[in-house]
Amino acid sequence: MAGAFLALVAVMAGAFGAHGLRNLVSERGLEVFQTAVTYQMYHSIALVLLALLAAQGLSRKLLAWSAGFFLAGILLFSGSLYLLVLTDIRWIGPITPLGGLCFMVGWALLITSGLRRNK
């Protein structure tokens, strides 16, 4: 459900960026906002995928950790980019790579879950 909700929010944010921000922020700002939307959507879909994989017998513990890292990544990566574009608060920028790191850890945990199932 979290994945579906966050995907819905990504679609809404994308529409807001495309229509509501066009005359309010720079072209670069629109690109950054779109990057946030794109990564949010990818990882929202990944959350749905995790739920499906849990039903297929992969480690629920590893998948739950993966989901937690994907959620943290959405908040830190996409959230910091949204705030950066909407508020122009520059100190938020260094938070973005922490979100990217969370995404990487989440994917690594998903890989680990798949590898363990085959043993």
N, CA, C and O atoms as a printed pandas DataFrame, in Angstrom:
     atom_number atom_name residue_name chain_id  residue_number  x_coord  y_coord  z_coord
0              1         N          MET        A               1    0.820   -1.191    0.000
1              2        CA          MET        A               1    0.000    0.000    0.000
2              3         C          MET        A               1    0.866    1.257    0.000
3              4         O          MET        A               1    0.530    2.247   -0.649
4              5         N          ALA        A               2    1.979    1.213    0.730
5              6        CA          ALA        A               2    2.875    2.378    0.760
6              7         C          ALA        A               2    3.409    2.677   -0.634
7              8         O          ALA        A               2    3.480    3.835   -1.044
8              9         N          GLY        A               3    3.780    1.633   -1.355
9             10        CA          GLY        A               3    4.288    1.819   -2.715
10            11         C          GLY        A               3    3.255    2.443   -3.626
11            12         O          GLY        A               3    3.572    3.352   -4.393
12            13         N          ALA        A               4    2.027    1.968   -3.555
13            14        CA          ALA        A               4    0.965    2.518   -4.394
14            15         C          ALA        A               4    0.683    3.970   -4.018
15            16         O          ALA        A               4    0.500    4.817   -4.893
16            17         N          PHE        A               5    0.648    4.255   -2.719
17            18        CA          PHE        A               5    0.408    5.631   -2.270
18            19         C          PHE        A               5    1.516    6.565   -2.751
19            20         O          PHE        A               5    1.242    7.653   -3.257
20            21         N          LEU        A               6    2.770    6.137   -2.590
21            22        CA          LEU        A               6    3.890    6.983   -3.009
22            23         C          LEU        A               6    3.957    7.131   -4.525
23            24         O          LEU        A               6    4.419    8.157   -5.023
24            25         N          ALA        A               7    3.501    6.120   -5.267
25            26        CA          ALA        A               7    3.415    6.250   -6.721
26            27         C          ALA        A               7    2.356    7.290   -7.095
27            28         O          ALA        A               7    2.567    8.099   -7.999
28            29         N          LEU        A               8    1.220    7.264   -6.398
29            30        CA          LEU        A               8    0.185    8.270   -6.626
30            31         C          LEU        A               8    0.732    9.671   -6.352
31            32         O          LEU        A               8    0.497   10.597   -7.129
32            33         N          VAL        A               9    1.459    9.823   -5.250
33            34        CA          VAL        A               9    2.046   11.121   -4.911
34            35         C          VAL        A               9    3.061   11.537   -5.984
35            36         O          VAL        A               9    3.159   12.718   -6.316
36            37         N          ALA        A              10    3.809   10.578   -6.524
37            38        CA          ALA        A              10    4.776   10.892   -7.583
38            39         C          ALA        A              10    4.064   11.409   -8.833
39            40         O          ALA        A              10    4.530   12.358   -9.464
40            41         N          VAL        A              11    2.955   10.799   -9.189
41            42        CA          VAL        A              11    2.187   11.269  -10.348
42            43         C          VAL        A              11    1.669   12.684  -10.093
43            44         O          VAL        A              11    1.728   13.544  -10.972
44            45         N          MET        A              12    1.165   12.913   -8.891
45            46        CA          MET        A              12    0.664   14.243   -8.546
46            47         C          MET        A              12    1.801   15.271   -8.555
47            48         O          MET        A              12    1.635   16.383   -9.055
48            49         N          ALA        A              13    2.951   14.892   -8.002
49            50        CA          ALA        A              13    4.099   15.803   -7.994
50            51         C          ALA        A              13    4.571   16.088   -9.416
51            52         O          ALA        A              13    4.940   17.217   -9.741
52            53         N          GLY        A              14    4.557   15.057  -10.261
53            54        CA          GLY        A              14    4.952   15.248  -11.655
54            55         C          GLY        A              14    4.032   16.220  -12.375
55            56         O          GLY        A              14    4.488   17.071  -13.138
56            57         N          ALA        A              15    2.744   16.088  -12.130
57            58        CA          ALA        A              15    1.780   17.006  -12.748
58            59         C          ALA        A              15    1.979   18.422  -12.215
59            60         O          ALA        A              15    1.933   19.391  -12.973
60            61         N          PHE        A              16    2.199   18.534  -10.913
61            62        CA          PHE        A              16    2.455   19.846  -10.309
62            63         C          PHE        A              16    3.715   20.471  -10.903
63            64         O          PHE        A              16    3.735   21.661  -11.219
64            65         N          GLY        A              17    4.761   19.666  -11.052
65            66        CA          GLY        A              17    6.006   20.176  -11.626
66            67         C          GLY        A              17    5.839   20.621  -13.066
67            68         O          GLY        A              17    6.361   21.660  -13.472
68            69         N          ALA        A              18    5.107   19.829  -13.833
69            70        CA          ALA        A              18    4.939   20.134  -15.257
70            71         C          ALA        A              18    4.037   21.339  -15.496
71            72         O          ALA        A              18    4.244   22.098  -16.443
72            73         N          HIS        A              19    3.044   21.511  -14.642
73            74        CA          HIS        A              19    2.062   22.571  -14.888
74            75         C          HIS        A              19    2.157   23.731  -13.900
75            76         O          HIS        A              19    2.021   24.891  -14.289
76            77         N          GLY        A              20    2.389   23.426  -12.635
77            78        CA          GLY        A              20    2.378   24.468  -11.617
78            79         C          GLY        A              20    3.688   25.201  -11.431
79            80         O          GLY        A              20    3.704   26.345  -10.978
80            81         N          LEU        A              21    4.783   24.554  -11.776
81            82        CA          LEU        A              21    6.096   25.170  -11.535
82            83         C          LEU        A              21    6.711   25.798  -12.780
83            84         O          LEU        A              21    7.717   26.500  -12.686
84            85         N          ARG        A              22    6.130   25.558  -13.914
85            86        CA          ARG        A              22    6.722   25.974  -15.186
86            87         C          ARG        A              22    7.168   27.437  -15.198
87            88         O          ARG        A              22    8.255   27.739  -15.692
88            89         N          ASN        A              23    6.370   28.328  -14.678
89            90        CA          ASN        A              23    6.710   29.754  -14.704
90            91         C          ASN        A              23    7.287   30.249  -13.381
91            92         O          ASN        A              23    7.548   31.442  -13.222
92            93         N          LEU        A              24    7.488   29.332  -12.430
93            94        CA          LEU        A              24    7.944   29.746  -11.106
94            95         C          LEU        A              24    9.403   29.423  -10.816
95            96         O          LEU        A              24   10.040   30.094  -10.004
96            97         N          VAL        A              25    9.928   28.407  -11.471
97            98        CA          VAL        A              25   11.314   28.011  -11.213
98            99         C          VAL        A              25   12.077   27.940  -12.532
99           100         O          VAL        A              25   11.490   27.925  -13.614
100          101         N          SER        A              26   13.388   27.898  -12.410
101          102        CA          SER        A              26   14.237   27.844  -13.599
102          103         C          SER        A              26   14.101   26.493  -14.300
103          104         O          SER        A              26   13.527   25.547  -13.759
104          105         N          GLU        A              27   14.637   26.428  -15.504
105          106        CA          GLU        A              27   14.662   25.166  -16.255
106          107         C          GLU        A              27   15.414   24.102  -15.465
107          108         O          GLU        A              27   14.997   22.945  -15.412
108          109         N          ARG        A              28   16.524   24.503  -14.853
109          110        CA          ARG        A              28   17.298   23.570  -14.018
110          111         C          ARG        A              28   16.471   23.092  -12.830
111          112         O          ARG        A              28   16.525   21.917  -12.467
112          113         N          GLY        A              29   15.711   23.993  -12.227
113          114        CA          GLY        A              29   14.838   23.619  -11.123
114          115         C          GLY        A              29   13.813   22.582  -11.543
115          116         O          GLY        A              29   13.528   21.644  -10.799
116          117         N          LEU        A              30   13.257   22.751  -12.740
117          118        CA          LEU        A              30   12.301   21.767  -13.262
118          119         C          LEU        A              30   12.965   20.409  -13.482
119          120         O          LEU        A              30   12.361   19.368  -13.223
120          121         N          GLU        A              31   14.207   20.424  -13.960
121          122        CA          GLU        A              31   14.944   19.167  -14.155
122          123         C          GLU        A              31   15.177   18.460  -12.828
123          124         O          GLU        A              31   14.998   17.246  -12.725
124          125         N          VAL        A              32   15.570   19.212  -11.823
125          126        CA          VAL        A              32   15.820   18.635  -10.501
126          127         C          VAL        A              32   14.521   18.069   -9.928
127          128         O          VAL        A              32   14.512   16.976   -9.363
128          129         N          PHE        A              33   13.437   18.809  -10.074
129          130        CA          PHE        A              33   12.136   18.348   -9.589
130          131         C          PHE        A              33   11.740   17.060  -10.297
131          132         O          PHE        A              33   11.247   16.128   -9.661
132          133         N          GLN        A              34   11.954   17.002  -11.610
133          134        CA          GLN        A              34   11.626   15.797  -12.376
134          135         C          GLN        A              34   12.476   14.610  -11.941
135          136         O          GLN        A              34   11.993   13.478  -11.910
136          137         N          THR        A              35   13.738   14.862  -11.606
137          138        CA          THR        A              35   14.592   13.784  -11.094
138          139         C          THR        A              35   14.006   13.225   -9.799
139          140         O          THR        A              35   13.979   12.010   -9.602
140          141         N          ALA        A              36   13.542   14.103   -8.925
141          142        CA          ALA        A              36   12.928   13.650   -7.674
142          143         C          ALA        A              36   11.698   12.798   -7.948
143          144         O          ALA        A              36   11.508   11.754   -7.324
144          145         N          VAL        A              37   10.863   13.242   -8.882
145          146        CA          VAL        A              37    9.653   12.499   -9.236
146          147         C          VAL        A              37   10.022   11.126   -9.812
147          148         O          VAL        A              37    9.423   10.114   -9.449
148          149         N          THR        A              38   10.998   11.102  -10.700
149          150        CA          THR        A              38   11.394    9.855  -11.350
150          151         C          THR        A              38   11.893    8.834  -10.334
151          152         O          THR        A              38   11.473    7.677  -10.356
152          153         N          TYR        A              39   12.781    9.257   -9.452
153          154        CA          TYR        A              39   13.308    8.333   -8.451
154          155         C          TYR        A              39   12.229    7.899   -7.462
155          156         O          TYR        A              39   12.226    6.759   -6.996
156          157         N          GLN        A              40   11.322    8.805   -7.147
157          158        CA          GLN        A              40   10.221    8.414   -6.265
158          159         C          GLN        A              40    9.367    7.349   -6.938
159          160         O          GLN        A              40    8.974    6.375   -6.297
160          161         N          MET        A              41    9.079    7.522   -8.214
161          162        CA          MET        A              41    8.244    6.543   -8.908
162          163         C          MET        A              41    8.942    5.189   -9.007
163          164         O          MET        A              41    8.337    4.155   -8.725
164          165         N          TYR        A              42   10.217    5.192   -9.408
165          166        CA          TYR        A              42   10.943    3.923   -9.500
166          167         C          TYR        A              42   10.887    3.163   -8.184
167          168         O          TYR        A              42   10.643    1.957   -8.161
168          169         N          HIS        A              43   11.112    3.875   -7.097
169          170        CA          HIS        A              43   11.212    3.193   -5.812
170          171         C          HIS        A              43    9.846    2.908   -5.196
171          172         O          HIS        A              43    9.730    2.045   -4.326
172          173         N          SER        A              44    8.830    3.610   -5.630
173          174        CA          SER        A              44    7.465    3.257   -5.247
174          175         C          SER        A              44    7.076    1.934   -5.907
175          176         O          SER        A              44    6.475    1.066   -5.273
176          177         N          ILE        A              45    7.421    1.794   -7.165
177          178        CA          ILE        A              45    7.167    0.536   -7.871
178          179         C          ILE        A              45    7.988   -0.588   -7.237
179          180         O          ILE        A              45    7.511   -1.718   -7.121
180          181         N          ALA        A              46    9.210   -0.283   -6.831
181          182        CA          ALA        A              46   10.040   -1.284   -6.155
182          183         C          ALA        A              46    9.381   -1.749   -4.865
183          184         O          ALA        A              46    9.465   -2.929   -4.522
184          185         N          LEU        A              47    8.727   -0.845   -4.147
185          186        CA          LEU        A              47    8.030   -1.251   -2.917
186          187         C          LEU        A              47    6.906   -2.232   -3.222
187          188         O          LEU        A              47    6.695   -3.188   -2.476
188          189         N          VAL        A              48    6.188   -2.003   -4.308
189          190        CA          VAL        A              48    5.147   -2.944   -4.721
190          191         C          VAL        A              48    5.781   -4.287   -5.091
191          192         O          VAL        A              48    5.260   -5.344   -4.733
192          193         N          LEU        A              49    6.892   -4.240   -5.799
193          194        CA          LEU        A              49    7.616   -5.452   -6.159
194          195         C          LEU        A              49    8.041   -6.242   -4.921
195          196         O          LEU        A              49    7.949   -7.470   -4.902
196          197         N          LEU        A              50    8.500   -5.546   -3.900
197          198        CA          LEU        A              50    8.917   -6.226   -2.667
198          199         C          LEU        A              50    7.764   -7.007   -2.058
199          200         O          LEU        A              50    7.951   -8.126   -1.581
200          201         N          ALA        A              51    6.584   -6.426   -2.071
201          202        CA          ALA        A              51    5.419   -7.125   -1.523
202          203         C          ALA        A              51    5.125   -8.386   -2.329
203          204         O          ALA        A              51    4.793   -9.424   -1.756
204          205         N          LEU        A              52    5.244   -8.305   -3.634
205          206        CA          LEU        A              52    5.013   -9.482   -4.485
206          207         C          LEU        A              52    6.069  -10.550   -4.242
207          208         O          LEU        A              52    5.756  -11.740   -4.211
208          209         N          LEU        A              53    7.321  -10.127   -4.068
209          210        CA          LEU        A              53    8.400  -11.089   -3.819
210          211         C          LEU        A              53    8.257  -11.755   -2.450
211          212         O          LEU        A              53    8.620  -12.920   -2.282
212          213         N          ALA        A              54    7.739  -11.030   -1.493
213          214        CA          ALA        A              54    7.505  -11.631   -0.175
214          215         C          ALA        A              54    6.487  -12.761   -0.291
215          216         O          ALA        A              54    6.597  -13.773    0.402
216          217         N          ALA        A              55    5.506  -12.591   -1.158
217          218        CA          ALA        A              55    4.507  -13.641   -1.380
218          219         C          ALA        A              55    5.095  -14.841   -2.113
219          220         O          ALA        A              55    4.505  -15.921   -2.110
220          221         N          GLN        A              56    6.261  -14.654   -2.744
221          222        CA          GLN        A              56    6.924  -15.741   -3.473
222          223         C          GLN        A              56    7.930  -16.489   -2.608
223          224         O          GLN        A              56    8.616  -17.391   -3.090
224          225         N          GLY        A              57    8.019  -16.126   -1.357
225          226        CA          GLY        A              57    8.865  -16.886   -0.445
226          227         C          GLY        A              57   10.244  -16.314   -0.180
227          228         O          GLY        A              57   11.041  -16.958    0.503
228          229         N          LEU        A              58   10.557  -15.140   -0.687
229          230        CA          LEU        A              58   11.844  -14.530   -0.351
230          231         C          LEU        A              58   11.815  -14.062    1.098
231          232         O          LEU        A              58   10.746  -13.872    1.679
232          233         N          SER        A              59   12.970  -13.884    1.662
233          234        CA          SER        A              59   13.097  -13.506    3.066
234          235         C          SER        A              59   12.319  -12.235    3.386
235          236         O          SER        A              59   12.656  -11.150    2.911
236          237         N          ARG        A              60   11.279  -12.382    4.192
237          238        CA          ARG        A              60   10.483  -11.219    4.581
238          239         C          ARG        A              60   11.313  -10.228    5.388
239          240         O          ARG        A              60   11.101   -9.018    5.300
240          241         N          LYS        A              61   12.244  -10.735    6.163
241          242        CA          LYS        A              61   13.086   -9.853    6.972
242          243         C          LYS        A              61   13.956   -8.967    6.073
243          244         O          LYS        A              61   14.008   -7.750    6.252
244          245         N          LEU        A              62   14.635   -9.588    5.112
245          246        CA          LEU        A              62   15.468   -8.807    4.194
246          247         C          LEU        A              62   14.634   -7.865    3.332
247          248         O          LEU        A              62   15.041   -6.734    3.070
248          249         N          LEU        A              63   13.477   -8.330    2.896
249          250        CA          LEU        A              63   12.610   -7.487    2.085
250          251         C          LEU        A              63   12.071   -6.311    2.895
251          252         O          LEU        A              63   11.927   -5.208    2.368
252          253         N          ALA        A              64   11.776   -6.540    4.167
253          254        CA          ALA        A              64   11.309   -5.451    5.024
254          255         C          ALA        A              64   12.408   -4.412    5.210
255          256         O          ALA        A              64   12.143   -3.210    5.187
256          257         N          TRP        A              65   13.647   -4.880    5.394
257          258        CA          TRP        A              65   14.763   -3.929    5.498
258          259         C          TRP        A              65   14.937   -3.168    4.190
259          260         O          TRP        A              65   15.162   -1.957    4.191
260          261         N          SER        A              66   14.831   -3.878    3.086
261          262        CA          SER        A              66   14.928   -3.236    1.777
262          263         C          SER        A              66   13.853   -2.160    1.631
263          264         O          SER        A              66   14.134   -1.047    1.186
264          265         N          ALA        A              67   12.630   -2.499    2.005
265          266        CA          ALA        A              67   11.528   -1.529    1.933
266          267         C          ALA        A              67   11.817   -0.308    2.798
267          268         O          ALA        A              67   11.559    0.824    2.389
268          269         N          GLY        A              68   12.350   -0.540    3.991
269          270        CA          GLY        A              68   12.690    0.576    4.868
270          271         C          GLY        A              68   13.723    1.502    4.246
271          272         O          GLY        A              68   13.622    2.724    4.352
272          273         N          PHE        A              69   14.712    0.910    3.599
273          274        CA          PHE        A              69   15.723    1.733    2.932
274          275         C          PHE        A              69   15.151    2.451    1.713
275          276         O          PHE        A              69   15.523    3.592    1.439
276          277         N          PHE        A              70   14.254    1.801    0.980
277          278        CA          PHE        A              70   13.612    2.486   -0.142
278          279         C          PHE        A              70   12.766    3.667    0.350
279          280         O          PHE        A              70   12.781    4.741   -0.251
280          281         N          LEU        A              71   12.036    3.461    1.434
281          282        CA          LEU        A              71   11.240    4.559    1.993
282          283         C          LEU        A              71   12.129    5.708    2.453
283          284         O          LEU        A              71   11.853    6.875    2.172
284          285         N          ALA        A              72   13.198    5.362    3.162
285          286        CA          ALA        A              72   14.136    6.397    3.607
286          287         C          ALA        A              72   14.747    7.117    2.413
287          288         O          ALA        A              72   14.934    8.334    2.444
288          289         N          GLY        A              73   15.057    6.368    1.366
289          290        CA          GLY        A              73   15.618    6.977    0.163
290          291         C          GLY        A              73   14.651    7.950   -0.490
291          292         O          GLY        A              73   15.047    9.030   -0.926
292          293         N          ILE        A              74   13.390    7.568   -0.555
293          294        CA          ILE        A              74   12.388    8.474   -1.128
294          295         C          ILE        A              74   12.310    9.756   -0.308
295          296         O          ILE        A              74   12.296   10.857   -0.860
296          297         N          LEU        A              75   12.260    9.608    1.002
297          298        CA          LEU        A              75   12.174   10.798    1.856
298          299         C          LEU        A              75   13.420   11.667    1.745
299          300         O          LEU        A              75   13.323   12.885    1.595
300          301         N          LEU        A              76   14.589   11.039    1.820
301          302        CA          LEU        A              76   15.833   11.811    1.827
302          303         C          LEU        A              76   16.224   12.317    0.447
303          304         O          LEU        A              76   16.580   13.485    0.292
304          305         N          PHE        A              77   16.160   11.450   -0.555
305          306        CA          PHE        A              77   16.575   11.839   -1.910
306          307         C          PHE        A              77   15.522   12.731   -2.562
307          308         O          PHE        A              77   15.764   13.910   -2.822
308          309         N          SER        A              78   14.365   12.158   -2.819
309          310        CA          SER        A              78   13.324   12.932   -3.500
310          311         C          SER        A              78   12.862   14.097   -2.636
311          312         O          SER        A              78   12.698   15.213   -3.127
312          313         N          GLY        A              79   12.653   13.838   -1.357
313          314        CA          GLY        A              79   12.196   14.904   -0.464
314          315         C          GLY        A              79   13.139   16.091   -0.422
315          316         O          GLY        A              79   12.695   17.239   -0.449
316          317         N          SER        A              80   14.444   15.827   -0.356
317          318        CA          SER        A              80   15.401   16.933   -0.309
318          319         C          SER        A              80   15.421   17.703   -1.626
319          320         O          SER        A              80   15.575   18.924   -1.633
320          321         N          LEU        A              81   15.264   16.988   -2.739
321          322        CA          LEU        A              81   15.221   17.683   -4.033
322          323         C          LEU        A              81   13.953   18.532   -4.167
323          324         O          LEU        A              81   14.005   19.657   -4.664
324          325         N          TYR        A              82   12.811   17.985   -3.719
325          326        CA          TYR        A              82   11.580   18.777   -3.747
326          327         C          TYR        A              82   11.762   20.061   -2.933
327          328         O          TYR        A              82   11.432   21.154   -3.393
328          329         N          LEU        A              83   12.291   19.909   -1.719
329          330        CA          LEU        A              83   12.490   21.077   -0.859
330          331         C          LEU        A              83   13.483   22.060   -1.453
331          332         O          LEU        A              83   13.289   23.273   -1.371
332          333         N          LEU        A              84   14.527   21.548   -2.041
333          334        CA          LEU        A              84   15.538   22.417   -2.650
334          335         C          LEU        A              84   14.913   23.288   -3.742
335          336         O          LEU        A              84   15.158   24.493   -3.804
336          337         N          VAL        A              85   14.106   22.665   -4.597
337          338        CA          VAL        A              85   13.484   23.410   -5.692
338          339         C          VAL        A              85   12.413   24.375   -5.165
339          340         O          VAL        A              85   12.334   25.521   -5.607
340          341         N          LEU        A              86   11.605   23.911   -4.233
341          342        CA          LEU        A              86   10.468   24.722   -3.780
342          343         C          LEU        A              86   10.850   25.826   -2.805
343          344         O          LEU        A              86   10.165   26.845   -2.722
344          345         N          THR        A              87   11.955   25.629   -2.055
345          346        CA          THR        A              87   12.318   26.612   -1.028
346          347         C          THR        A              87   13.641   27.300   -1.288
347          348         O          THR        A              87   13.917   28.348   -0.704
348          349         N          ASP        A              88   14.465   26.731   -2.154
349          350        CA          ASP        A              88   15.803   27.247   -2.433
350          351         C          ASP        A              88   16.690   27.266   -1.182
351          352         O          ASP        A              88   17.619   28.069   -1.085
352          353         N          ILE        A              89   16.397   26.382   -0.236
353          354        CA          ILE        A              89   17.241   26.240    0.954
354          355         C          ILE        A              89   18.417   25.346    0.572
355          356         O          ILE        A              89   18.247   24.141    0.390
356          357         N          ARG        A              90   19.599   25.926    0.449
357          358        CA          ARG        A              90   20.762   25.222   -0.087
358          359         C          ARG        A              90   21.358   24.183    0.857
359          360         O          ARG        A              90   21.967   23.223    0.385
360          361         N          TRP        A              91   21.206   24.336    2.166
361          362        CA          TRP        A              91   21.832   23.377    3.085
362          363         C          TRP        A              91   21.189   21.999    2.991
363          364         O          TRP        A              91   21.733   21.022    3.506
364          365         N          ILE        A              92   20.037   21.916    2.338
365          366        CA          ILE        A              92   19.354   20.624    2.175
366          367         C          ILE        A              92   20.065   19.745    1.152
367          368         O          ILE        A              92   19.933   18.522    1.196
368          369         N          GLY        A              93   20.814   20.345    0.235
369          370        CA          GLY        A              93   21.479   19.601   -0.834
370          371         C          GLY        A              93   22.320   18.425   -0.371
371          372         O          GLY        A              93   22.251   17.362   -0.989
372          373         N          PRO        A              94   23.123   18.564    0.702
373          374        CA          PRO        A              94   23.945   17.429    1.137
374          375         C          PRO        A              94   23.153   16.230    1.663
375          376         O          PRO        A              94   23.726   15.157    1.854
376          377         N          ILE        A              95   21.868   16.388    1.896
377          378        CA          ILE        A              95   21.037   15.264    2.347
378          379         C          ILE        A              95   20.747   14.305    1.191
379          380         O          ILE        A              95   20.569   13.106    1.401
380          381         N          THR        A              96   20.702   14.837   -0.014
381          382        CA          THR        A              96   20.327   14.052   -1.194
382          383         C          THR        A              96   21.180   12.790   -1.369
383          384         O          THR        A              96   20.620   11.720   -1.612
384          385         N          PRO        A              97   22.516   12.872   -1.256
385          386        CA          PRO        A              97   23.308   11.645   -1.427
386          387         C          PRO        A              97   23.017   10.572   -0.377
387          388         O          PRO        A              97   23.183    9.383   -0.652
388          389         N          LEU        A              98   22.588   10.970    0.813
389          390        CA          LEU        A              98   22.207    9.968    1.820
390          391         C          LEU        A              98   21.004    9.162    1.336
391          392         O          LEU        A              98   20.915    7.956    1.565
392          393         N          GLY        A              99   20.088    9.844    0.667
393          394        CA          GLY        A              99   18.949    9.140    0.081
394          395         C          GLY        A              99   19.385    8.192   -1.017
395          396         O          GLY        A              99   18.874    7.077   -1.121
396          397         N          GLY        A             100   20.332    8.634   -1.840
397          398        CA          GLY        A             100   20.865    7.759   -2.882
398          399         C          GLY        A             100   21.526    6.524   -2.287
399          400         O          GLY        A             100   21.384    5.420   -2.813
400          401         N          LEU        A             101   22.242    6.713   -1.198
401          402        CA          LEU        A             101   22.865    5.587   -0.501
402          403         C          LEU        A             101   21.803    4.627    0.029
403          404         O          LEU        A             101   21.971    3.410   -0.047
404          405         N          CYS        A             102   20.715    5.168    0.562
405          406        CA          CYS        A             102   19.622    4.310    1.025
406          407         C          CYS        A             102   19.051    3.483   -0.120
407          408         O          CYS        A             102   18.764    2.298    0.051
408          409         N          PHE        A             103   18.886    4.105   -1.291
409          410        CA          PHE        A             103   18.401    3.350   -2.448
410          411         C          PHE        A             103   19.346    2.196   -2.766
411          412         O          PHE        A             103   18.898    1.077   -3.014
412          413         N          MET        A             104   20.646    2.460   -2.761
413          414        CA          MET        A             104   21.626    1.414   -3.081
414          415         C          MET        A             104   21.581    0.274   -2.068
415          416         O          MET        A             104   21.632   -0.896   -2.446
416          417         N          VAL        A             105   21.485    0.610   -0.794
417          418        CA          VAL        A             105   21.399   -0.423    0.246
418          419         C          VAL        A             105   20.122   -1.241    0.054
419          420         O          VAL        A             105   20.143   -2.465    0.182
420          421         N          GLY        A             106   19.018   -0.570   -0.250
421          422        CA          GLY        A             106   17.760   -1.288   -0.488
422          423         C          GLY        A             106   17.872   -2.287   -1.621
423          424         O          GLY        A             106   17.393   -3.415   -1.508
424          425         N          TRP        A             107   18.508   -1.876   -2.723
425          426        CA          TRP        A             107   18.689   -2.801   -3.848
426          427         C          TRP        A             107   19.629   -3.944   -3.485
427          428         O          TRP        A             107   19.400   -5.087   -3.881
428          429         N          ALA        A             108   20.687   -3.640   -2.732
429          430        CA          ALA        A             108   21.619   -4.693   -2.311
430          431         C          ALA        A             108   20.902   -5.720   -1.426
431          432         O          ALA        A             108   21.147   -6.921   -1.540
432          433         N          LEU        A             109   20.032   -5.249   -0.560
433          434        CA          LEU        A             109   19.267   -6.171    0.287
434          435         C          LEU        A             109   18.314   -7.020   -0.536
435          436         O          LEU        A             109   18.114   -8.196   -0.229
436          437         N          LEU        A             110   17.726   -6.450   -1.570
437          438        CA          LEU        A             110   16.858   -7.219   -2.455
438          439         C          LEU        A             110   17.658   -8.300   -3.185
439          440         O          LEU        A             110   17.202   -9.437   -3.309
440          441         N          ILE        A             111   18.830   -7.950   -3.658
441          442        CA          ILE        A             111   19.703   -8.929   -4.314
442          443         C          ILE        A             111   20.056  -10.047   -3.342
443          444         O          ILE        A             111   20.002  -11.226   -3.691
444          445         N          THR        A             112   20.414   -9.669   -2.130
445          446        CA          THR        A             112   20.774  -10.655   -1.101
446          447         C          THR        A             112   19.601  -11.591   -0.832
447          448         O          THR        A             112   19.790  -12.799   -0.689
448          449         N          SER        A             113   18.417  -11.052   -0.764
449          450        CA          SER        A             113   17.227  -11.876   -0.532
450          451         C          SER        A             113   17.042  -12.894   -1.658
451          452         O          SER        A             113   16.723  -14.057   -1.410
452          453         N          GLY        A             114   17.245  -12.447   -2.886
453          454        CA          GLY        A             114   17.134  -13.365   -4.013
454          455         C          GLY        A             114   18.210  -14.430   -4.011
455          456         O          GLY        A             114   17.930  -15.587   -4.323
456          457         N          LEU        A             115   19.422  -14.069   -3.670
457          458        CA          LEU        A             115   20.522  -15.024   -3.623
458          459         C          LEU        A             115   20.310  -16.078   -2.541
459          460         O          LEU        A             115   20.629  -17.250   -2.736
460          461         N          ARG        A             116   19.779  -15.660   -1.420
461          462        CA          ARG        A             116   19.547  -16.595   -0.313
462          463         C          ARG        A             116   18.429  -17.579   -0.621
463          464         O          ARG        A             116   18.431  -18.704   -0.120
464          465         N          ARG        A             117   17.485  -17.161   -1.436
465          466        CA          ARG        A             117   16.384  -18.057   -1.775
466          467         C          ARG        A             117   16.869  -19.227   -2.610
467          468         O          ARG        A             117   16.347  -20.335   -2.495
468          469         N          ASN        A             118   17.858  -18.988   -3.444
469          470        CA          ASN        A             118   18.358  -20.030   -4.335
470          471         C          ASN        A             118   19.229  -21.041   -3.626
471          472         O          ASN        A             118   19.599  -22.052   -4.222
472          473         N          LYS        A             119   19.566  -20.803   -2.384
473          474        CA          LYS        A             119   20.428  -21.754   -1.651
474          475         C          LYS        A             119   19.628  -22.814   -0.961
475          476         O          LYS        A             119   20.196  -23.687   -0.305
